[in-house]
Amino acid sequence: MKKKFLLTAILTSALLLTACGQKNNSTSQSSSTTEKTTSSSKSSSTEEKTTESSSKENTGFLTYSDGSKITVNGKDFKLTNSNGMTITYNDDKKSYAIHEANGSTITKNGDGSYAIVLASGDNIAFKSNGTYVVTTATGSIKTGNGADELNKYLSEKGLSTISDYDKKISDILEFIKKNK
């Protein structure tokens, strides 16, 4: 009986991997046929902008003089900073993930919940209903309720707040909108 179950699990896994592989192949084949045009301009501020855009897809690339690169695909984007930080935003889900150079990861889900894993080993879970749990690397646990209370806690620790992260995403979206 165990062998039959194991064989079934292996066959199911193989079928799923094959299906995923075929989907990825068709995606890469269809995305390789885009036509690209390139234009450059200098804005009135100190930021330099280089834009590549596609006539078949709503994609483009923005580059700042500090080396940060933003890849835009429709309303989604991925920012890669010269110091190693990456930010990925998904407009359909209204979600994002920030991977900081120090190893910290901040994730916001479409339901308004956050998961923060700090380089120090501390973990913060904020649910969309406003409750949160902070688990430190030493094992202590703090619970609370409300984004304002969590932001205050983060500020007291010298960390960026969830409001800071949301503002960062909002600022990038505004820049893309103005410069696309």
C-alpha positions, -999 to 999 in steps of 0.1 A, spaced: 0 0 0 29 24 9 45 17 -25 13 24 -44 9 57 -25 46 67 -31 43 58 -68 11 79 -71 28 108 -54 59 106 -77 37 104 -109 16 134 -97 48 154 -91 62 145 -125 30 156 -142 29 189 -123 65 196 -131 59 188 -168 29 211 -169 47 239 -152 77 235 -176 55 237 -207 38 268 -193 71 285 -187 83 276 -222 52 291 -239 56 322 -217 92 327 -227 85 321 -264 57 346 -265 76 373 -245 106 370 -269 88 386 -298 84 421 -284 96 451 -304 116 477 -284 124 513 -289 148 533 -268 147 570 -258 167 590 -233 161 623 -216 173 643 -186 147 656 -162 149 690 -146 161 674 -113 193 656 -108 178 622 -118 188 608 -151 161 587 -168 165 561 -196 134 545 -209 129 515 -230 94 506 -239 76 480 -259 49 486 -285 33 451 -280 35 450 -242 32 477 -216 68 472 -204 97 495 -198 129 502 -180 137 533 -159 172 540 -147 183 566 -121 218 582 -121 223 564 -87 222 531 -105 187 520 -94 168 502 -121 131 498 -124 116 472 -147 80 480 -154 55 454 -168 20 469 -170 13 483 -135 38 458 -119 74 467 -113 107 454 -99 133 478 -86 169 468 -82 190 493 -62 228 496 -66 233 486 -29 215 452 -35 180 460 -24 151 447 -46 115 457 -45 88 437 -64 53 450 -67 22 432 -81 -7 456 -89 -34 429 -93 -28 417 -58 -18 451 -44 12 433 -28 49 438 -26 81 423 -13 112 443 -3 145 425 1 169 448 18 207 446 13 211 437 50 190 406 46 157 419 60 125 410 40 92 430 42 62 415 25 27 430 22 -1 408 10 -32 419 -9 -54 415 22 -33 442 40 -13 418 62 25 421 65 53 397 73 86 412 83 117 392 89 146 414 101 183 407 96 185 406 134 163 375 134 132 393 147 99 383 130 68 405 128 34 394 116 7 420 112 -27 407 102 -53 427 82 -75 428 113 -49 450 130 -34 424 154 3 418 154 29 396 169 66 404 173 89 374 180 125 385 188 156 364 180 160 358 217 125 343 219 105 370 236 71 377 222 51 410 221 15 412 209 -5 443 201 -34 458 181 -33 485 155 -10 498 128 -2 529 148 9 509 178 31 487 156 46 518 139 54 533 173 71 501 184 91 499 151 101 536 154 112 532 190 135 504 178 150 527 151 133 507 123 113 517 93 75 515 99 49 498 78 38 533 68 73 541 56 73 509 34 39 518 20 51 554 12 82 540 -5 60 519 -28 36 548 -34 66 571 -43 79 546 -68 45 541 -84 41 579 -87 76 582 -103 67 554 -128 34 571 -137 52 605 -143 81 590 -163 66 561 -183 
